[in-house]
Amino acid sequence: MASVRGPSLQLRLWLAFLVGCTVGGTFTSTALGVFSGLLSPIPVVVRALAFGILALVLLVMDLRQPLLRLPQRSQLIPQEVFARGMGRGGFRFGVEYGCGFRTLVPSAASYIAALFILLAGLPLGWAMLLGAAFGASRSLAVLQYIVLGRPGWQRFLSSHTRWLERGGTVVTVALLAWAGVARYFT
């Protein structure tokens, strides 16, 4: 987005990226929501315990490792997605980024959210909503870049990147634990 001039054009491109990220996150969560049905014969308490243990393990890994080492694609999304124009490219890039399959994953938050959808046995609509929120949230970094500008953004990220990633994991665990407790134990 650095080569795109004008705030209005940048915001339009961000909107295409936002829609793409939201579609991608919804796609992934829909697939996870469908697969969670296969786990429905497992008692809720067992699934909740499995989620709690796995989320805690992922949280500790994320907090302790200087760089997160979990299965993920080691290559970035290719720039060829922009071959048909910036608007279409922003959308396509967003879909791939929002899915979480075709890019680097810097924190355990997306793994924890995926586990929650898989193990919580949510109605499909709620799983899709959680995925849409996850995808949309992935687009916020681009909006922050537009708002802060290049020098401010680079300064901010260079001193806060890993803390932001870890903070996102902590917030994700806290919110999903709260949602799980509210769903099954109230």
Number of C-alpha atoms within 10 A of each C-alpha: 15 9 6 11 9 9 11 10 13 19 16 14 22 23 19 23 31 26 22 27 33 28 26 28 29 26 19 20 28 22 15 22 26 17 15 21 17 12 15 15 7 12 9 15 12 11 19 19 12 15 23 19 12 16 26 15 14 21 20 15 18 24 20 11 9 9 12 18 13 15 9 13 13 10 9 10 16 10 9 10 16 15 9 9 10 18 17 17 20 23 25 21 26 29 26 20 26 32 26 22 15 18 17 16 20 18 24 27 24 19 17 23 23 20 19 29 27 24 25 25 23 20 13 18 13 15 27 24 16 21 30 25 17 24 32 22 15 21 22 15 12 19 18 13 17 18 14 13 12 14 9 12 16 13 10 12 13 9 10 11 12 18 12 14 18 22 16 16 25 19 12 19 22 13 13 19 17 11 14 18 12 10 11 11 8 6
